[in-house]
Amino acid sequence: MGKRRRVGNPLALAVLSVLVGKPRHPYEMASEIRGRGKEASMKIKWGTLYSVVDSLERHQLIKATGTARDGRRPERTVYEITDAGHAELLDWVRELVGTHEKEYRRFEAGLSMIGVVPPDDAVALLHRRIDDLDRAAGDLDTQLRDLAATLPRIFLVEAEYDLAMMRAEAAWIRSLLADLDAGRLSGADAWRHYHESGELPTTWTEPDEEDTR
């Protein structure tokens, strides 16, 4: 499990990162985070921005340095990152990059329950997912090629990772479908028999209590 953070909202990580090198007010923070495309890399709830900023200030990870006014807009408080905030940012990124942690994915949860749908339905669903993955991978590959013309690769590595994961998932699903089609997937016959007859295979019964100790 990851380290417990004083402000654990992923938006806090993004806020700290955009304050490195330049103080900003919350509206500028949001604009910069969007401009850097961080919404594609982390789950951001924009409605929590001001509460996240307040929490970061309360924990002395950022501090107010003054106010700024754009035209007739109300004055906005400008914040800068503190030494403690910079240390928190570095430690957080190092943990995320250098430490493996179990992530619970929606697809993984669905696979764990795939036996509840008939095999033919499951095959159709997996083919549909491959189509979605191929489409998304193609779009992202095009975006990356366009961005690579103007941005250094260091700013694109998270998108490269996303693209690699999509392609790897599609390749794995194709191999699973090939095994199912060739009769190499153990348990497939019992799976099909259950949906055709309604009889639960004996091999699917719950293990004895002693077996689980």
N, CA, C and O of each residue as an XYZ file, in Angstrom:
852
protein
N       0.837     -1.178      0.000
C       0.000      0.000      0.000
C       0.884      1.244      0.000
O       1.913      1.285      0.674
N       0.471      2.265     -0.767
C       1.248      3.491     -0.849
C       1.280      4.242      0.467
O       0.441      4.040      1.345
N       2.247      5.093      0.577
C       2.409      5.904      1.777
C       1.198      6.811      1.963
O       0.667      7.351      0.993
N       0.766      6.979      3.201
C      -0.342      7.875      3.497
C       0.139      9.321      3.364
O       1.087      9.733      4.033
N      -0.516     10.078      2.504
C      -0.118     11.451      2.228
C      -0.947     12.430      3.052
O      -2.112     12.180      3.360
N      -0.318     13.551      3.399
C      -1.044     14.588      4.130
C      -2.224     15.102      3.311
O      -3.287     15.388      3.863
N      -2.044     15.217      2.020
C      -3.133     15.547      1.098
C      -3.045     14.518     -0.031
O      -2.211     14.649     -0.927
N      -3.897     13.505      0.009
C      -3.741     12.374     -0.887
C      -4.479     12.471     -2.205
O      -4.319     11.596     -3.055
N      -5.284     13.508     -2.407
C      -6.010     13.679     -3.659
C      -5.028     13.822     -4.823
O      -4.110     14.639     -4.744
N      -5.196     13.044     -5.911
C      -4.268     13.162     -7.045
C      -4.153     14.586     -7.582
O      -3.120     14.962     -8.135
N      -5.216     15.379     -7.418
C      -5.165     16.762     -7.869
C      -4.090     17.541     -7.121
O      -3.507     18.477     -7.669
N      -3.824     17.162     -5.872
C      -2.771     17.824     -5.103
C      -1.409     17.620     -5.751
O      -0.577     18.527     -5.756
N      -1.183     16.434     -6.294
C       0.071     16.149     -6.990
C       0.218     17.066     -8.199
O       1.292     17.614     -8.448
N      -0.871     17.226     -8.946
C      -0.836     18.093    -10.119
C      -0.621     19.552     -9.731
O       0.129     20.268    -10.394
N      -1.273     19.990     -8.666
C      -1.110     21.377     -8.201
C       0.334     21.643     -7.809
O       0.913     22.651     -8.212
N       0.914     20.749     -7.029
C       2.307     20.930     -6.618
C       3.229     20.991     -7.836
O       4.172     21.782     -7.867
N       2.955     20.160     -8.830
C       3.841     20.117     -9.998
C       3.801     21.416    -10.792
O       4.835     21.861    -11.291
N       2.615     22.041    -10.922
C       2.536     23.274    -11.720
C       3.007     24.496    -10.944
O       3.199     25.566    -11.522
N       3.196     24.341     -9.634
C       3.723     25.462     -8.842
C       5.244     25.474     -8.790
O       5.844     26.433     -8.304
N       5.873     24.406     -9.293
C       7.332     24.378     -9.320
C       7.823     25.447    -10.299
O       7.535     25.392    -11.495
N       8.545     26.390     -9.784
C       9.145     27.417    -10.634
C       8.314     28.666    -10.834
O       8.850     29.686    -11.267
N       7.000     28.626    -10.530
C       6.171     29.807    -10.762
C       4.950     29.816     -9.848
O       4.172     28.863     -9.854
N       4.770     30.877     -9.061
C       3.551     31.004     -8.255
C       2.331     31.188     -9.167
O       2.438     31.777    -10.242
N       1.194     30.689     -8.738
C      -0.024     30.801     -9.546
C      -1.239     30.911     -8.638
O      -1.204     30.471     -7.489
N      -2.324     31.504     -9.159
C      -3.597     31.440     -8.452
C      -4.364     30.222     -8.969
O      -4.018     29.691    -10.024
N      -5.397     29.766     -8.252
C      -6.072     28.509     -8.611
C      -6.546     28.431    -10.050
O      -6.458     27.368    -10.664
N      -7.052     29.537    -10.612
C      -7.502     29.489    -12.004
C      -6.330     29.184    -12.934
O      -6.477     28.414    -13.883
N      -5.174     29.778    -12.669
C      -3.983     29.490    -13.474
C      -3.536     28.048    -13.293
O      -3.106     27.398    -14.245
N      -3.642     27.549    -12.059
C      -3.273     26.154    -11.810
C      -4.108     25.224    -12.684
O      -3.575     24.332    -13.344
N      -5.430     25.444    -12.680
C      -6.325     24.588    -13.454
C      -6.014     24.680    -14.947
O      -5.994     23.666    -15.646
N      -5.771     25.899    -15.433
C      -5.467     26.082    -16.853
C      -4.178     25.365    -17.238
O      -4.098     24.742    -18.296
N      -3.166     25.457    -16.370
C      -1.887     24.821    -16.659
C      -1.999     23.299    -16.613
O      -1.417     22.606    -17.447
N      -2.750     22.780    -15.635
C      -2.934     21.327    -15.529
C      -3.634     20.797    -16.771
O      -3.248     19.763    -17.317
N      -4.673     21.512    -17.220
C      -5.368     21.114    -18.449
C      -4.437     21.221    -19.648
O      -4.409     20.339    -20.506
N      -3.672     22.317    -19.697
C      -2.766     22.529    -20.814
C      -1.704     21.452    -20.928
O      -1.255     21.134    -22.029
N      -1.304     20.894    -19.808
C      -0.307     19.826    -19.822
C      -0.922     18.452    -20.055
O      -0.209     17.450    -20.122
N      -2.242     18.407    -20.178
C      -2.918     17.137    -20.470
C      -2.934     16.156    -19.318
O      -3.018     14.947    -19.535
N      -2.856     16.659    -18.088
C      -2.788     15.743    -16.951
C      -4.101     15.011    -16.692
O      -4.117     13.987    -16.009
N      -5.204     15.533    -17.236
C      -6.487     14.851    -17.051
C      -6.483     13.464    -17.683
O      -7.231     12.581    -17.263
N      -5.640     13.277    -18.690
C      -5.569     11.972    -19.349
C      -4.747     10.974    -18.557
O      -4.781      9.778    -18.846
N      -3.999     11.453    -17.549
C      -3.081     10.586    -16.810
C      -3.519     10.313    -15.375
O      -3.035      9.371    -14.747
N      -4.421     11.121    -14.859
C      -4.886     10.932    -13.477
C      -6.334     11.359    -13.366
O      -6.808     12.206    -14.123
N      -7.035     10.760    -12.409
C      -8.444     11.079    -12.204
C      -8.548     12.381    -11.424
O      -8.175     12.447    -10.253
N      -9.063     13.421    -12.088
C      -9.131     14.742    -11.480
C     -10.588     15.161    -11.314
O     -11.374     15.099    -12.260
N     -10.940     15.588    -10.106
C     -12.267     16.135     -9.831
C     -12.087     17.636     -9.611
O     -11.643     18.073     -8.549
N     -12.440     18.418    -10.637
C     -12.171     19.856    -10.580
C     -12.945     20.550     -9.477
O     -12.521     21.604     -9.002
N     -14.069     19.987     -9.056
C     -14.848     20.608     -7.992
C     -14.132     20.642     -6.659
O     -14.531     21.366     -5.746
N     -13.047     19.839     -6.548
C     -12.305     19.806     -5.274
C     -11.072     20.708     -5.301
O     -10.305     20.726     -4.338
N     -10.868     21.463     -6.393
C      -9.631     22.239     -6.523
C      -9.393     23.166     -5.339
O      -8.306     23.157     -4.761
N     -10.388     23.962     -4.968
C     -10.166     24.945     -3.903
C      -9.971     24.276     -2.547
O      -9.194     24.757     -1.722
N     -10.676     23.168     -2.314
C     -10.472     22.469     -1.038
C      -9.088     21.831     -1.000
O      -8.469     21.771      0.062
N      -8.586     21.347     -2.156
C      -7.234     20.793     -2.224
C      -6.201     21.882     -1.963
O      -5.242     21.673     -1.220
N      -6.402     23.047     -2.579
C      -5.485     24.167     -2.345
C      -5.493     24.557     -0.872
O      -4.436     24.799     -0.289
N      -6.681     24.619     -0.264
C      -6.767     24.954      1.165
C      -6.029     23.924      2.011
O      -5.327     24.287      2.955
N      -6.181     22.641      1.682
C      -5.517     21.582      2.440
C      -4.000     21.666      2.291
O      -3.262     21.500      3.263
N      -3.544     21.924      1.076
C      -2.102     22.060      0.850
C      -1.535     23.223      1.650
O      -0.440     23.133      2.205
N      -2.289     24.313      1.703
C      -1.821     25.466      2.491
C      -1.854     25.150      3.983
O      -0.933     25.513      4.714
N      -2.899     24.483      4.431
C      -3.021     24.147      5.849
C      -1.876     23.242      6.299
O      -1.421     23.332      7.439
N      -1.416     22.377      5.410
C      -0.311     21.475      5.739
C       1.050     22.072      5.372
O       2.076     21.392      5.404
N       1.030     23.356      5.026
C       2.257     24.114      4.753
C       3.060     23.538      3.575
O       4.289     23.607      3.549
N       2.339     22.973      2.612
C       2.986     22.489      1.398
C       2.998     23.566      0.318
O       3.808     23.521     -0.608
N       2.094     24.533      0.444
C       2.111     25.737     -0.372
C       1.811     26.916      0.548
O       1.332     26.726      1.666
N       2.088     28.114      0.088
C       1.770     29.290      0.900
C       1.336     30.436     -0.011
O       1.770     30.544     -1.158
N       0.461     31.290      0.538
C      -0.011     32.451     -0.202
C       1.092     33.495     -0.252
O       1.772     33.738      0.746
N       1.269     34.115     -1.418
C       2.312     35.139     -1.573
C       1.744     36.495     -1.944
O       2.497     37.462     -2.055
N       0.444     36.592     -2.138
C      -0.159     37.862     -2.527
C      -1.427     37.620     -3.306
O      -1.990     36.526     -3.264
N      -1.879     38.631     -4.017
C      -3.087     38.523     -4.822
C      -2.811     39.041     -6.232
O      -1.847     39.770     -6.459
N      -3.665     38.656     -7.169
C      -3.556     39.116     -8.545
C      -4.952     39.400     -9.064
O      -5.922     38.766     -8.648
N      -5.047     40.360     -9.979
C      -6.337     40.717    -10.579
C      -6.193     40.757    -12.095
O      -5.265     41.371    -12.622
N      -7.128     40.090    -12.802
C      -7.161     40.118    -14.264
C      -8.352     40.959    -14.698
O      -9.498     40.520    -14.597
N      -8.081     42.166    -15.182
C      -9.167     43.035    -15.622
C     -10.124     43.342    -14.497
O      -9.713     43.796    -13.429
N     -11.409     43.095    -14.733
C     -12.434     43.380    -13.729
C     -12.744     42.175    -12.849
O     -13.646     42.223    -12.011
N     -12.002     41.113    -13.041
C     -12.233     39.919    -12.225
C     -11.858     40.197    -10.767
O     -11.017     41.054    -10.495
N     -12.475     39.478     -9.835
C     -12.102     39.648     -8.418
C     -10.642     39.262     -8.188
O     -10.064     38.488     -8.952
N     -10.066     39.804     -7.143
C      -8.691     39.433     -6.815
C      -8.611     37.949     -6.479
O      -9.512     37.381     -5.863
N      -7.513     37.341     -6.898
C      -7.298     35.918     -6.613
C      -6.019     35.765     -5.819
O      -5.035     36.461     -6.071
N      -6.033     34.851     -4.858
C      -4.842     34.586     -4.056
C      -3.837     33.790     -4.862
O      -4.182     32.794     -5.499
N      -2.591     34.235     -4.831
C      -1.502     33.564     -5.541
C      -0.723     32.710     -4.540
O      -0.428     33.148     -3.428
N      -0.394     31.485     -4.953
C       0.310     30.549     -4.073
C       1.635     30.121     -4.699
O       1.795     30.108     -5.920
N       2.575     29.773     -3.828
C       3.832     29.191     -4.278
C       4.108     27.927     -3.479
O       3.599     27.765     -2.370
N       4.898     27.048     -4.029
C       5.238     25.804     -3.346
C       6.294     26.081     -2.287
O       7.192     26.894     -2.502
N       6.192     25.412     -1.151
C       7.175     25.562     -0.087
C       8.247     24.480     -0.221
O       8.135     23.568     -1.039
N       9.287     24.608      0.606
C      10.322     23.560      0.599
C       9.718     22.214      0.982
O      10.066     21.177      0.417
N       8.797     22.249      1.966
C       8.137     21.006      2.385
C       7.275     20.448      1.259
O       7.196     19.233      1.079
N       6.629     21.332      0.500
C       5.809     20.904     -0.617
C       6.634     20.303     -1.734
O       6.231     19.325     -2.363
N       7.796     20.897     -1.978
C       8.677     20.364     -3.020
C       9.199     18.988     -2.623
O       9.290     18.085     -3.455
N       9.543     18.837     -1.338
C       9.999     17.531     -0.848
C       8.887     16.492     -0.956
O       9.144     15.341     -1.308
N       7.636     16.899     -0.649
C       6.492     15.992     -0.763
C       6.276     15.584     -2.217
O       6.014     14.415     -2.500
N       6.383     16.530     -3.131
C       6.216     16.246     -4.553
C       7.234     15.222     -5.033
O       6.876     14.257     -5.708
N       8.496     15.428     -4.691
C       9.551     14.507     -5.122
C       9.340     13.113     -4.535
O       9.487     12.110     -5.235
N       8.993     13.054     -3.242
C       8.790     11.758     -2.597
C       7.604     11.031     -3.204
O       7.648      9.814     -3.391
N       6.549     11.761     -3.512
C       5.327     11.182     -4.083
C       5.608     10.599     -5.467
O       5.220      9.468     -5.761
N       6.287     11.378     -6.315
C       6.588     10.902     -7.666
C       7.523      9.695     -7.617
O       7.350      8.735     -8.368
N       8.515      9.752     -6.724
C       9.437      8.622     -6.601
C       8.700      7.358     -6.188
O       9.009      6.271     -6.676
N       7.724      7.494     -5.289
C       6.944      6.327     -4.875
C       6.110      5.789     -6.035
O       6.069      4.580     -6.266
N       5.448      6.684     -6.761
C       4.591      6.258     -7.861
C       5.376      5.578     -8.968
O       4.909      4.602     -9.556
N       6.567      6.088     -9.254
C       7.367      5.536    -10.344
C       8.120      4.283     -9.916
O       8.239      3.332    -10.688
N       8.621      4.282     -8.704
C       9.533      3.223     -8.289
C       8.941      2.075     -7.506
O       9.638      1.096     -7.236
N       7.648      2.163     -7.123
C       7.052      1.139     -6.276
C       5.839      0.513     -6.957
O       4.915      1.219     -7.363
N       5.843     -0.810     -7.081
C       4.678     -1.497     -7.640
C       3.605     -1.633     -6.582
O       3.884     -1.979     -5.434
N       2.386     -1.361     -6.977
C       1.248     -1.520     -6.071
C       0.084     -2.105     -6.849
O      -0.168     -1.714     -7.989
N      -0.629     -3.044     -6.233
C      -1.785     -3.663     -6.880
C      -2.825     -2.605     -7.207
O      -3.241     -1.843     -6.334
N      -3.249     -2.557     -8.478
C      -4.293     -1.640     -8.909
C      -5.511     -2.455     -9.323
O      -5.393     -3.424    -10.074
N      -6.670     -2.062     -8.834
C      -7.887     -2.818     -9.114
C      -8.591     -2.194    -10.328
O      -9.203     -1.130    -10.235
N      -8.486     -2.886    -11.464
C      -9.029     -2.380    -12.717
C     -10.422     -2.949    -12.973
O     -10.723     -4.074    -12.572
N     -11.265     -2.170    -13.640
C     -12.626     -2.606    -13.960
C     -12.611     -3.850    -14.843
O     -13.410     -4.765    -14.645
N     -11.713     -3.883    -15.806
C     -11.640     -5.033    -16.712
C     -11.265     -6.296    -15.952
O     -11.820     -7.366    -16.198
N     -10.324     -6.165    -15.032
C      -9.903     -7.311    -14.230
C     -11.070     -7.843    -13.401
O     -11.242     -9.055    -13.270
N     -11.871     -6.934    -12.843
C     -13.042     -7.354    -12.068
C     -14.030     -8.093    -12.962
O     -14.609     -9.099    -12.551
N     -14.226     -7.595    -14.189
C     -15.126     -8.265    -15.114
C     -14.637     -9.642    -15.506
O     -15.425    -10.585    -15.585
N     -13.327     -9.767    -15.756
C     -12.766    -11.070    -16.110
C     -12.962    -12.077    -14.980
O     -13.185    -13.262    -15.227
N     -12.878    -11.599    -13.739
C     -13.011    -12.514    -12.611
C     -14.416    -13.100    -12.515
O     -14.627    -14.110    -11.843
N     -15.375    -12.467    -13.186
C     -16.771    -12.924    -13.163
C     -17.260    -13.363    -14.538
O     -18.464    -13.528    -14.733
N     -16.354    -13.555    -15.497
C     -16.774    -13.801    -16.880
C     -17.566    -15.088    -17.035
O     -18.314    -15.237    -18.002
N     -17.417    -16.016    -16.107
C     -18.153    -17.281    -16.189
C     -19.655    -17.130    -16.074
O     -20.384    -18.064    -16.407
N     -20.149    -15.980    -15.613
C     -21.598    -15.816    -15.449
C     -22.291    -15.536    -16.779
O     -23.515    -15.631    -16.868
N     -21.519    -15.191    -17.819
C     -22.124    -14.992    -19.148
C     -21.769    -16.179    -20.029
O     -20.713    -16.782    -19.838
N     -22.612    -16.530    -20.980
C     -22.322    -17.662    -21.871
C     -21.048    -17.423    -22.666
O     -20.718    -16.278    -22.975
N     -20.329    -18.490    -23.001
C     -19.064    -18.347    -23.732
C     -19.180    -17.536    -25.016
O     -18.315    -16.707    -25.298
N     -20.237    -17.761    -25.800
C     -20.380    -17.035    -27.065
C     -20.551    -15.532    -26.808
O     -20.028    -14.705    -27.555
N     -21.279    -15.193    -25.757
C     -21.442    -13.776    -25.400
C     -20.108    -13.186    -24.976
O     -19.768    -12.063    -25.350
N     -19.352    -13.950    -24.189
C     -18.052    -13.473    -23.726
C     -17.122    -13.220    -24.903
O     -16.399    -12.224    -24.925
N     -17.140    -14.127    -25.888
C     -16.302    -13.951    -27.087
C     -16.677    -12.666    -27.808
O     -15.803    -11.900    -28.217
N     -17.976    -12.428    -27.965
C     -18.432    -11.220    -28.649
C     -18.000     -9.963    -27.884
O     -17.577     -8.975    -28.485
N     -18.112    -10.014    -26.570
C     -17.714     -8.866    -25.745
C     -16.215     -8.601    -25.844
O     -15.787     -7.449    -25.916
N     -15.426     -9.661    -25.849
C     -13.979     -9.497    -25.943
C     -13.566     -8.953    -27.314
O     -12.642     -8.146    -27.415
N     -14.251     -9.397    -28.357
C     -13.968     -8.839    -29.684
C     -14.336     -7.350    -29.724
O     -13.629     -6.546    -30.330
N     -15.437     -6.997    -29.079
C     -15.832     -5.585    -29.038
C     -14.802     -4.753    -28.283
O     -14.499     -3.621    -28.660
N     -14.273     -5.329    -27.217
C     -13.253     -4.606    -26.452
C     -11.993     -4.419    -27.301
O     -11.379     -3.352    -27.275
N     -11.610     -5.453    -28.052
C     -10.441     -5.324    -28.929
C     -10.652     -4.187    -29.933
O      -9.740     -3.400    -30.188
N     -11.846     -4.109    -30.492
C     -12.141     -3.037    -31.448
C     -11.976     -1.666    -30.778
O     -11.396     -0.748    -31.358
N     -12.495     -1.540    -29.546
C     -12.370     -0.275    -28.809
C     -10.907      0.052    -28.538
O     -10.474      1.192    -28.706
N     -10.146     -0.962    -28.115
C      -8.734     -0.750    -27.820
C      -7.952     -0.356    -29.060
O      -7.127      0.556    -29.015
N      -8.208     -1.044    -30.171
C      -7.503     -0.731    -31.419
C      -7.817      0.692    -31.878
O      -6.937      1.416    -32.343
N      -9.083      1.079    -31.739
C      -9.484      2.433    -32.137
C      -8.805      3.476    -31.255
O      -8.254      4.459    -31.751
N      -8.851      3.252    -29.944
C      -8.238      4.213    -29.019
C      -6.729      4.268    -29.206
O      -6.135      5.345    -29.153
N      -6.103      3.108    -29.424
C      -4.658      3.074    -29.635
C      -4.272      3.802    -30.912
O      -3.261      4.504    -30.952
N      -5.069      3.636    -31.945
C      -4.792      4.326    -33.196
C      -4.889      5.835    -33.048
O      -4.053      6.575    -33.567
N      -5.930      6.289    -32.326
C      -6.095      7.728    -32.098
C      -4.934      8.284    -31.282
O      -4.394      9.344    -31.597
N      -4.556      7.561    -30.235
C      -3.475      8.035    -29.380
C      -2.144      8.029    -30.115
O      -1.326      8.931    -29.931
N      -1.924      7.020    -30.944
C      -0.691      6.953    -31.727
C      -0.581      8.163    -32.657
O       0.497      8.736    -32.816
N      -1.702      8.543    -33.267
C      -1.710      9.732    -34.132
C      -1.416     10.990    -33.338
O      -0.638     11.835    -33.780
N      -2.032     11.125    -32.165
C      -1.791     12.288    -31.310
C      -0.327     12.371    -30.906
O       0.269     13.448    -30.913
N       0.246     11.224    -30.553
C       1.644     11.210    -30.137
C       2.567     11.640    -31.267
O       3.520     12.389    -31.048
N       2.286     11.170    -32.466
C       3.115     11.552    -33.609
C       3.050     13.061    -33.846
O       4.061     13.691    -34.155
N       1.853     13.634    -33.698
C       1.698     15.077    -33.879
C       2.415     15.850    -32.779
O       3.099     16.837    -33.049
N       2.256     15.399    -31.542
C       2.870     16.092    -30.416
C       4.387     15.971    -30.436
O       5.092     16.882    -30.002
N       4.891     14.844    -30.940
C       6.338     14.630    -30.969
C       7.049     15.650    -31.842
O       8.257     15.850    -31.715
N       6.302     16.292    -32.724
C       6.910     17.298    -33.600
C       7.204     18.599    -32.855
O       8.023     19.402    -33.301
N       6.529     18.806    -31.712
C       6.693     20.070    -30.988
C       7.126     19.904    -29.534
O       7.580     20.863    -28.910
N       6.992     18.711    -28.997
C       7.303     18.493    -27.582
C       8.414     17.461    -27.416
O       8.476     16.490    -28.170
N       9.301     17.668    -26.421
C      10.305     16.648    -26.115
C       9.618     15.377    -25.621
O       8.532     15.443    -25.045
N      10.231     14.245    -25.838
C       9.635     12.965    -25.480
C       9.353     12.851    -23.986
O       8.423     12.149    -23.588
N      10.154     13.540    -23.139
C       9.975     13.452    -21.687
C       8.568     13.871    -21.272
O       8.067     13.426    -20.240
N       7.920     14.738    -22.084
C       6.569     15.186    -21.768
C       5.499     14.262    -22.339
O       4.305     14.518    -22.179
N       5.921     13.195    -23.001
C       4.966     12.300    -23.653
C       5.033     10.869    -23.125
O       4.275     10.009    -23.574
N       5.929     10.608    -22.180
C       6.148      9.215    -21.773
C       4.908      8.587    -21.142
O       4.696      7.385    -21.295
N       4.078      9.369    -20.434
C       2.883      8.767    -19.829
C       1.898      8.341    -20.912
O       1.207      7.334    -20.758
N       1.829      9.101    -22.008
C       0.965      8.708    -23.125
C       1.538      7.490    -23.839
O       0.786      6.625    -24.289
N       2.861      7.415    -23.947
C       3.498      6.229    -24.531
C       3.155      4.987    -23.709
O       2.860      3.927    -24.262
N       3.198      5.129    -22.388
C       2.868      4.020    -21.498
C       1.414      3.582    -21.700
O       1.120      2.390    -21.781
N       0.521      4.556    -21.780
C      -0.893      4.251    -21.989
C      -1.085      3.492    -23.294
O      -1.845      2.524    -23.347
N      -0.395      3.928    -24.353
C      -0.485      3.271    -25.646
C       0.044      1.836    -25.573
O      -0.560      0.916    -26.125
N       1.178      1.655    -24.885
C       1.754      0.316    -24.742
C       0.818     -0.610    -23.979
O       0.686     -1.782    -24.333
N       0.163     -0.100    -22.928
C      -0.765     -0.915    -22.151
C      -1.988     -1.313    -22.975
O      -2.467     -2.441    -22.862
N      -2.497     -0.398    -23.802
C      -3.636     -0.731    -24.655
C      -3.270     -1.832    -25.644
O      -4.025     -2.784    -25.842
N      -2.098     -1.687    -26.263
C      -1.668     -2.701    -27.236
C      -1.412     -4.045    -26.570
O      -1.742     -5.090    -27.130
N      -0.824     -4.021    -25.373
C      -0.551     -5.268    -24.653
C      -1.857     -5.949    -24.247
O      -1.969     -7.172    -24.337
N      -2.844     -5.171    -23.803
C      -4.131     -5.746    -23.419
C      -4.817     -6.380    -24.616
O      -5.355     -7.483    -24.518
N      -4.798     -5.679    -25.750
C      -5.423     -6.224    -26.962
C      -4.731     -7.511    -27.389
O      -5.393     -8.462    -27.803
N      -3.407     -7.549    -27.293
C      -2.660     -8.757    -27.670
C      -3.010     -9.911    -26.739
O      -3.148    -11.049    -27.190
N      -3.154     -9.630    -25.445
C      -3.501    -10.687    -24.486
C      -4.905    -11.232    -24.758
O      -5.125    -12.442    -24.716
N      -5.843    -10.341    -25.035
C      -7.206    -10.796    -25.321
C      -7.227    -11.666    -26.570
O      -7.923    -12.680    -26.609
N      -6.470    -11.276    -27.590
C      -6.399    -12.079    -28.814
C      -5.844    -13.475    -28.524
O      -6.309    -14.465    -29.090
N      -4.849    -13.546    -27.642
C      -4.287    -14.856    -27.306
C      -5.291    -15.688    -26.519
O      -5.366    -16.903    -26.699
N      -6.062    -15.045    -25.649
C      -7.103    -15.760    -24.900
C      -8.167    -16.303    -25.842
O      -8.597    -17.448    -25.706
N      -8.592    -15.480    -26.797
C      -9.594    -15.928    -27.756
C      -9.061    -17.064    -28.622
O      -9.800    -17.989    -28.958
N      -7.788    -16.997    -28.983
C      -7.188    -18.071    -29.780
C      -7.167    -19.377    -29.008
O      -7.446    -20.436    -29.568
N      -6.832    -19.308    -27.704
C      -6.823    -20.511    -26.869
C      -8.233    -21.083    -26.730
O      -8.426    -22.299    -26.767
N      -9.209    -20.201    -26.573
C     -10.595    -20.659    -26.456
C     -11.052    -21.320    -27.760
O     -11.696    -22.368    -27.738
N     -10.717    -20.707    -28.882
C     -11.127    -21.235    -30.188
C     -10.470    -22.580    -30.489
O     -11.071    -23.447    -31.123
N      -9.204    -22.747    -30.017
C      -8.462    -23.985    -30.296
C      -8.706    -25.064    -29.250
O      -8.141    -26.154    -29.344
N      -9.534    -24.778    -28.262
C      -9.812    -25.762    -27.227
C      -8.719    -25.899    -26.197
O      -8.635    -26.918    -25.510
N      -7.878    -24.887    -26.078
C      -6.762    -24.959    -25.131
C      -7.090    -24.316    -23.783
O      -6.262    -24.360    -22.873
N      -8.256    -23.728    -23.634
C      -8.610    -23.051    -22.379
C      -9.277    -24.050    -21.445
O     -10.430    -24.429    -21.649
N      -8.554    -24.467    -20.431
C      -9.113    -25.459    -19.506
C     -10.335    -24.883    -18.800
O     -10.348    -23.714    -18.414
N     -11.348    -25.705    -18.637
C     -12.592    -25.288    -17.994
C     -13.637    -24.766    -18.961
O     -14.784    -24.543    -18.575
N     -13.247    -24.567    -20.232
C     -14.184    -23.993    -21.201
C     -15.367    -24.930    -21.465
O     -16.499    -24.468    -21.615
N     -15.116    -26.231    -21.522
C     -16.216    -27.176    -21.774
C     -17.229    -27.148    -20.637
O     -18.438    -27.167    -20.869
N     -16.728    -27.102    -19.413
C     -17.631    -27.045    -18.262
C     -18.404    -25.732    -18.247
O     -19.578    -25.699    -17.879
N     -17.749    -24.668    -18.643
C     -18.384    -23.338    -18.737
C     -19.561    -23.390    -19.717
O     -20.662    -22.934    -19.405
N     -19.317    -23.945    -20.889
C     -20.367    -24.023    -21.896
C     -21.491    -24.968    -21.439
O     -22.671    -24.674    -21.633
N     -21.116    -26.100    -20.833
C     -22.117    -27.066    -20.367
C     -23.026    -26.427    -19.322
O     -24.234    -26.664    -19.320
N     -22.462    -25.634    -18.453
C     -23.269    -24.985    -17.408
C     -24.336    -24.085    -18.028
O     -25.487    -24.103    -17.592
N     -23.969    -23.301    -19.039
C     -24.934    -22.377    -19.630
C     -25.934    -23.088    -20.542
O     -27.014    -22.560    -20.804
N     -25.589    -24.267    -21.023
C     -26.521    -25.030    -21.852
C     -27.470    -25.875    -21.020
O     -28.619    -26.089    -21.408
N     -26.987    -26.364    -19.862
C     -27.795    -27.290    -19.057
C     -28.295    -26.696    -17.750
O     -29.278    -27.168    -17.177
N     -27.608    -25.652    -17.281
C     -27.966    -25.090    -15.981
C     -27.387    -25.866    -14.824
O     -27.624    -25.520    -13.667
N     -26.626    -26.920    -15.118
C     -26.018    -27.746    -14.079
C     -24.628    -27.206    -13.737
O     -23.786    -27.024    -14.616
N     -24.408    -26.957    -12.463
C     -23.121    -26.448    -12.024
C     -22.102    -27.586    -12.018
O     -22.320    -28.590    -11.340
N     -21.001    -27.460    -12.752
C     -19.991    -28.526    -12.791
C     -19.426    -28.794    -11.398
O     -19.246    -27.875    -10.598
N     -19.151    -30.070    -11.123
C     -18.605    -30.426     -9.809
C     -17.249    -29.787     -9.578
O     -16.852    -29.550     -8.436
N     -16.538    -29.509    -10.661
C     -15.216    -28.888    -10.511
C     -15.323    -27.435    -10.085
O     -14.318    -26.819     -9.730
N     -16.551    -26.870    -10.115
C     -16.743    -25.459     -9.720
C     -17.265    -25.331     -8.307
O     -17.519    -24.214     -7.858
N     -17.436    -26.426     -7.586
C     -17.974    -26.346     -6.235
C     -16.970    -25.696     -5.316
O     -15.768    -25.699     -5.578
N     -17.477    -25.141     -4.236
C     -16.622    -24.439     -3.291
C     -15.664    -25.418     -2.615
O     -16.068    -26.543     -2.319
N     -14.403    -25.032     -2.357
C     -13.457    -25.912     -1.662
C     -13.891    -26.109     -0.204
O     -14.578    -25.273      0.383
N     -13.462    -27.244      0.354
C     -13.739    -27.492      1.758
C     -13.050    -26.435      2.599
O     -12.034    -25.864      2.200
N     -13.621    -26.183      3.772
C     -13.068    -25.174      4.669
C     -11.617    -25.471      5.008
O     -10.788    -24.566      5.107
N     -11.314    -26.800      5.188
C      -9.945    -27.164      5.548
C      -8.974    -26.836      4.409
O      -7.813    -26.515      4.659
N      -9.450    -26.916      3.143
C      -8.585    -26.652      1.996
C      -8.183    -25.196      1.903
O      -7.190    -24.865      1.254
N      -8.959    -24.307      2.556
C      -8.691    -22.884      2.449
C      -7.829    -22.380      3.593
O      -7.460    -21.206      3.625
N      -7.502    -23.267      4.539
C      -6.704    -22.837      5.694
C      -5.242    -22.719      5.322
O      -4.417    -22.369      6.165
